């Protein structure tokens, strides 16, 4: 009988924000898998590092950062094949995922390749959205407010309508788009809070007006128009 | 010195989805606080029940379910006053919150009343959004896709524009609005997946077409137009 493929959300970065279920799966894992970007350290692995058994076999998928999708696809193809081999042999495989596996997560690329052949279980995790709200002390949504999550790389025209329509805006993947996003928000009469590396030791929380133009990829802007939770 | 007021996210319902930090705070609590609705059991307390020390003092806020806001406000006023009294005496207070404290959470009403006078720390939790995606095996968002969270009680005209504009739609608080929402989605050529009580023993996952018209309040519809995570 084949093993189970676990997609395990690890939360935003602080190992204390790993769920009890995720922690137990990692502590008991014989095979773990995780992505790393362009030869760098794996952020997912670093979150879970203290929990990984020394005896566990590690399947590392190094994903190149290119505009073309084919090289990344090839990395996931190779990783999925290695994972499939272990599953066929009856081993469970625990895939480490930053945040939540199904929320802008690379786990989805493995899920798409393996779901038809194997039992897959996803353990949801704390996302950077609510982690950023917590560290910024900003309530996100109350009552019947609408919240939209927007990737910062989208063009202005796509962003603008959403900025107008929702009560709460979560702009992800800010990075080098920060100056453009700040201008776009200001043009709509909006300001926000900038958060970088939420829940990590190097965390930064600033009014958007004071945020650095060279923001890292893992940064976010939160805008709340409503969320008056007094009443 | 006053104590700290902790808003602790407990996740969607399965106690295993409590984070390690939340579990430790509850296990060591001397005073816990939580809401209950209209004289019923507290869902938040039930999630954390196994972790609550027998010796802990419990501040229960019974919130009436009325259309008028004043009775609920009064309940939070009374609860905030009890919590403030304990904080002034130097005790920490751990407030139990379903899901995440700042995501449609009643914790916000206490936060608004206490934040200017006391140290408050929010521990983010797994939201029902990613929990529902996990149990339904539905990737939510990949790459630069846009996700909007919509409360089901909103009028059709407010919902329709968002249904058209986002790639992924999360309709919360479905309850008695289910039939109307299903029609509204169908009119836009959309269908979705219905999830009820995600991660609890009584969990239900169905195509929206098969969902019961008398859905409970804690139910959700997920719609993904994009999220093709193969590439």
Interface residues (C-beta under 8 A of the other chain):
Chain A: X9 X11 X12 X14 X15 X16 X17 X18 X19 X20 X21 X23 X24 X69 X73 X100 X101 X102 X103 X104 X108 X109 X111 X112 X113 X115 X120 X122 X123 X124 X125 X126 X127 X130 X131 X133 X134 X137 X138 X139 X140 X141 X142 X143 X144 X145 X146 X147 X148 X149 X150 X151 X153 X154 X158 X161 X162 X165 X166 X173 X199 X227 X228 X229 X230 X231
Chain B: X9 X11 X12 X14 X15 X16 X17 X18 X19 X20 X21 X23 X24 X69 X73 X100 X101 X102 X103 X104 X108 X109 X111 X112 X113 X115 X120 X122 X123 X124 X125 X126 X127 X130 X131 X133 X134 X137 X138 X139 X140 X141 X142 X143 X144 X145 X146 X147 X148 X149 X150 X151 X153 X154 X158 X161 X162 X165 X166 X173 X227 X228 X229 X230 X231
